[in-house]
Amino acid sequence: MTRLAFLLFILTILSRSIKTIIYRPVVLMHGIVAFTSDMNELAGWLRTSFAGIYIVSIEKGNNFDDSFLWSLDEQVEHFCTRIRNDIHLQQGFNMLEFS
């Protein structure tokens, strides 16, 4: 009887932990002459569809002009710096870009 109770206890714990799904973080990137706010609808849909998912939308520069006027090298460097500095992304992420 004690073994049966222990087995039921273990199965209960395992079944609860299996239900916990951890999703890979998502990075959203807007296209040229756009804003991070343009990605809000997509981010909202992802959060609704995948409860608990970590989503970050990365702005190209500081404003609308930077996404158009910065060189590609500057944009890539800015993007990489933001990725490196975000501890949630250090184990990998999925990226969606809309242009």
N, C-alpha and C positions, 0 to 999 in steps of 0.2 A: 504494500500500500504506500509506503514511504517513497519507493522508487517511482511509482505511478504519479504521485503528487509532484515529485521533483521533475519528472519528464514533462508533465503538463506546465509547470512553471517555466521551464526552459523553452518549450514550444511557444508559450505566450510571449516571452521576451523576444524570441527570434522573429515571430510574426509581426510584432510592433516595429522592430528595427528594419525589417524588410520593406515596410510601407514608406519609410523615410527615403525619399529620393533627393539626391543632391544633383542639381543641374550644373553643367559647365557654364561659367559666366559668359555673358554676351557683351561685346563692344559694338556700339553703333557709331557709324561715321557718316556725316552728311557730305553731299557733293559740293561742287564749286558754287559760289554765290548763294549759299543756303545757310541755315542756322541749325544748331542742335535742337531747337524747339520743333523743327520740322520733323524730327524723329519721335516726338512724344506719342503719337497715335500708335506707331509700331511698338514702342516700349510698353505702352499700356496693354496692348494685346498680348505681348509676351508675358507680362506680369500676371495677367488674368489666366492665361493658358498654362503657365508653369509656375505655380505658387512657390515663392521663396527664391526665385532666380535672381542672381545679381546682374544688373544691367548698368552700364555706364555709356553715356553718349559723349563723345570727345569732340570738342570745338576745334576747328582749324584756326588757330590764332586767337585773337581777342574780339574780332568782330567780322562783319560781312566782308569788308574790304580785304582782310588778310587771306581769306579763302581764295580770293581772286588774284591778289597782288604778290603773295609770297611765292618764292620759287618752290618747286617740288621738293628739293633738298630740305628747305626750311620746314615744310609741312611734315615730311617724314620724320625729321629730327624731333619736332614738337610732339608728334604722335607717339614715337618710341619712348620719349621721356615720360609722357603720361602713363604709358603701359608699364614701364619699369617701376614707376613710383606707386603703383596700385597693388597692394599686397594680395588682393582678391584675384588678380590675373596671373600671378607668378606660376601657377600650375597649369596654365593654358586657358584658352578661351575660344569662343566662336565669334566671328566678326560678320556684321552685316553692314553694307555700305549702300547708300541710295543716292543716285546721281541723276 
